[in-house]
Amino acid sequence: MTARFDHIGGLTVKVPVTVVGLAIGRVAFFGVDANDRSARVTLQIDQAYDNLPTDTSAAILTSGLLGAQYV
């Protein structure tokens, strides 16, 4: 699954992907989309959660005082 962002800040590979606070996967890869120059982030989602609706949105958020990021 992929998500596109205008800016990914300090996002790194292996940060958690969560839904309602439950970790359902991790960031696998990110790069620049050649067509529109947006950041394209590949999310590795656990098979149990492969049925997310196609209109699901993603955001890069920060938790804790140290600023740990997650999607």
C-alpha positions as CSV (number, residue, x, y, z in Angstrom):
1,M,0.0,0.0,0.0
2,T,1.3,3.5,-0.8
3,A,0.5,6.9,0.6
4,R,1.6,10.3,-0.8
5,F,2.6,13.3,1.2
6,D,3.8,16.9,0.4
7,H,6.4,16.6,3.2
8,I,7.6,13.7,5.3
9,G,9.8,15.5,7.7
10,G,12.0,13.1,9.7
11,L,10.0,10.0,8.8
12,T,12.1,6.8,8.7
13,V,11.8,3.3,7.6
14,K,10.3,0.8,10.1
15,V,8.2,3.4,12.0
16,P,4.8,2.0,12.9
17,V,1.6,2.3,10.9
18,T,-1.4,2.5,13.2
19,V,-5.2,2.6,13.1
20,V,-7.0,3.8,16.2
21,G,-3.8,3.3,18.1
22,L,-3.3,-0.3,17.1
23,A,-0.1,-1.1,15.1
24,I,-1.0,-2.7,11.8
25,G,2.2,-2.4,10.0
26,R,5.4,-0.5,9.3
27,V,6.9,2.0,6.8
28,A,8.8,-0.1,4.3
29,F,10.2,2.4,1.8
30,F,9.9,6.0,0.7
31,G,11.0,8.1,-2.2
32,V,10.1,10.9,-4.6
33,D,7.3,10.3,-7.2
34,A,8.8,11.1,-10.6
35,N,5.4,12.4,-12.0
36,D,4.3,14.9,-9.3
37,R,7.4,15.2,-7.1
38,S,5.4,14.2,-4.0
39,A,6.9,11.9,-1.3
40,R,5.6,8.4,-1.9
41,V,5.7,6.2,1.2
42,T,5.2,2.4,0.9
43,L,3.4,0.9,3.9
44,Q,3.8,-2.8,4.7
45,I,0.5,-3.7,6.3
46,D,-0.1,-7.0,8.2
47,Q,-2.3,-9.4,6.2
48,A,-5.0,-9.3,8.9
49,Y,-5.6,-5.7,7.9
50,D,-5.4,-5.9,4.1
51,N,-9.1,-5.1,3.8
52,L,-8.8,-1.3,4.6
53,P,-11.2,0.7,2.5
54,T,-9.8,2.2,-0.7
55,D,-10.6,5.7,0.5
56,T,-8.6,5.4,3.7
57,S,-6.4,8.4,4.4
58,A,-3.0,8.6,6.0
59,A,-1.2,11.2,8.1
60,I,2.3,11.5,9.6
61,L,1.9,12.2,13.3
62,T,4.2,12.7,16.3
63,S,3.9,11.1,19.7
64,G,5.6,11.7,23.0
65,L,8.0,14.3,24.1
66,L,10.9,13.1,21.9
67,G,8.8,13.4,18.8
68,A,8.6,9.8,17.6
69,Q,6.7,9.7,14.4
70,Y,4.2,7.2,13.1
71,V,1.7,7.0,10.2
